[in-house]
Amino acid sequence: MSLNEIRALTFDTGGTILDWHTGFRTALAELGAKHGVDKDWAALANELRRRSLKKMINLGEKSPPTYNM
């Protein structure tokens, strides 16, 4: 492939440059404290991320892989 054919470069910065985890965990913990709920907020943040990525990316589990970004 010629470099002239490249039209765009994308980079996944989530978790490397962008610290999404701390923000989610902190917000969930604050909301939980406000309502008297105590959970493993770090695990919940991870599960939320896992589920949202699964919605965005079909890894071929039920049909050919697709990417919906």
Buried (B, 14 or more C-beta within 10 A) or exposed (E): EEEEEEEEEEEEEEEEEEEEBEEBBEEBBEEBEEEEEEEEBBEBBBEBBEEEEEEEEBEEEEEEEEEEE
